[in-house]
Amino acid sequence: MGLHKPYEDVPGTTIFDADMARIGYHLNQFCMSLMKPGNRARFKADERAYLDEWSMTEEQKQAVLDRDYNRMMALGGNVYFLAKIFSSDGISFQAAASTMTGMTVEEYAQMMIDGGRSPEGNRFVGETSNNG
């Protein structure tokens, strides 16, 4: 019997917990490797060859190649580790986050200025705005 995780059903949200950390360990370690200039250069020179040095699943590798950050998170990637990829690509955290929401950079920035996404429709089953 697994641990009850009431947060698993938050619409549009992938929660990074211990189980996800185990699933994404090699993906996240790959991301951290991009902190070193030599590794970034090797990755940029031949992304597939560099990815094949890591014990990631083929699905994780393809998500990296596709720069599908939502898929990477669903496969155990932590957004703060994934930031090493988009930083290596020369795009800002804000620009990458906008791709994850399906918004333009400007729309995403305005949403954040306006206080972020509405909690309505983004709570887990049974939670209400009155739960404090």
C-alpha positions as CSV (number, residue, x, y, z in Angstrom):
1,M,0.0,0.0,0.0
2,G,1.5,3.3,-1.1
3,L,1.6,6.6,0.7
4,H,-1.6,8.6,0.3
5,K,-0.8,11.7,-1.6
6,P,-3.8,14.1,-1.6
7,Y,-1.8,16.6,-3.8
8,E,-1.6,14.2,-6.8
9,D,-4.9,15.6,-8.2
10,V,-4.0,19.3,-8.4
11,P,-5.0,20.2,-12.0
12,G,-2.1,21.2,-14.2
13,T,0.5,20.6,-11.5
14,T,3.3,18.1,-11.2
15,I,4.4,17.8,-7.6
16,F,8.1,17.0,-7.1
17,D,8.3,14.6,-4.2
18,A,10.6,11.8,-3.1
19,D,9.1,9.4,-5.7
20,M,9.6,11.9,-8.5
21,A,13.1,12.5,-7.3
22,R,13.9,8.8,-7.7
23,I,12.3,8.7,-11.1
24,G,14.1,11.8,-12.3
25,Y,17.5,11.2,-10.6
26,H,19.5,10.7,-13.8
27,L,17.6,13.4,-15.7
28,N,18.3,15.9,-12.9
29,Q,22.0,14.8,-12.6
30,F,22.3,15.4,-16.4
31,C,20.9,18.9,-15.9
32,M,23.3,19.6,-13.1
33,S,26.2,18.6,-15.3
34,L,25.4,21.6,-17.5
35,M,26.8,23.9,-14.8
36,K,30.3,23.1,-16.2
37,P,31.3,24.9,-19.3
38,G,33.0,21.9,-20.8
39,N,29.8,19.8,-20.4
40,R,27.7,22.5,-21.9
41,A,30.0,22.6,-24.9
42,R,29.8,18.8,-25.3
43,F,26.0,18.9,-25.1
44,K,25.7,21.7,-27.6
45,A,28.1,19.9,-30.0
46,D,26.1,16.7,-30.1
47,E,23.1,16.6,-27.8
48,R,22.1,13.0,-28.5
49,A,25.6,11.7,-27.9
50,Y,25.9,13.5,-24.6
51,L,22.5,12.4,-23.5
52,D,23.4,8.8,-24.3
53,E,26.1,9.0,-21.6
54,W,23.4,9.3,-19.0
55,S,21.2,6.5,-17.6
56,M,18.0,8.2,-18.5
57,T,15.0,6.6,-20.1
58,E,14.5,7.1,-23.8
59,E,11.4,9.1,-23.0
60,Q,13.4,11.4,-20.8
61,K,16.1,11.9,-23.5
62,Q,13.5,12.7,-26.1
63,A,11.8,15.2,-23.8
64,V,15.2,17.0,-23.5
65,L,15.8,16.9,-27.2
66,D,12.3,18.3,-27.8
67,R,12.7,20.8,-25.0
68,D,9.4,19.7,-23.6
69,Y,9.7,20.9,-20.1
70,N,6.3,19.8,-19.0
71,R,7.1,16.3,-20.1
72,M,10.5,16.4,-18.4
73,M,8.7,17.4,-15.1
74,A,6.2,14.5,-15.6
75,L,9.2,12.2,-16.0
76,G,10.8,13.3,-12.7
77,G,12.6,16.5,-13.7
78,N,12.7,19.3,-11.1
79,V,12.1,22.8,-12.6
80,Y,15.2,24.2,-10.8
81,F,17.4,21.5,-12.3
82,L,15.7,21.9,-15.7
83,A,16.7,25.6,-15.5
84,K,20.2,24.5,-16.4
85,I,18.9,23.4,-19.8
86,F,17.1,26.6,-20.7
87,S,20.0,28.6,-19.3
88,S,22.3,26.7,-21.5
89,D,20.0,27.5,-24.4
90,G,20.2,31.2,-23.5
91,I,16.6,31.6,-22.6
92,S,15.3,33.1,-19.3
93,F,13.4,31.3,-16.6
94,Q,10.4,33.5,-17.5
95,A,10.6,32.6,-21.2
96,A,10.8,28.9,-20.4
97,A,8.0,29.1,-17.9
98,S,5.8,30.8,-20.5
99,T,6.2,27.8,-22.8
100,M,5.1,25.5,-20.0
101,T,1.8,27.4,-19.6
102,G,1.1,27.9,-23.3
103,M,1.3,31.6,-22.9
104,T,3.5,34.2,-24.6
105,V,6.3,35.7,-22.5
106,E,4.3,38.9,-22.3
107,E,1.1,37.1,-21.2
108,Y,3.0,35.0,-18.6
109,A,4.7,38.2,-17.2
110,Q,1.4,39.9,-16.9
111,M,-0.2,37.0,-15.2
112,M,2.6,37.0,-12.6
113,I,2.3,40.8,-12.2
114,D,-1.4,40.3,-11.6
115,G,-0.6,37.8,-8.7
116,G,-0.2,34.5,-10.5
117,R,-2.8,32.0,-11.6
118,S,-6.1,31.9,-9.9
119,P,-6.5,29.2,-7.3
120,E,-10.0,28.5,-8.6
121,G,-9.9,25.2,-10.5
122,N,-6.4,24.6,-9.3
123,R,-7.0,22.9,-6.0
124,F,-7.0,19.3,-5.2
125,V,-10.3,17.4,-4.8
126,G,-12.0,18.3,-1.6
127,E,-10.1,21.5,-1.0
128,T,-12.0,24.7,-1.0
129,S,-10.9,28.4,-0.7
130,N,-12.2,28.3,2.9
131,N,-9.7,25.7,4.1
132,G,-7.2,28.5,5.0
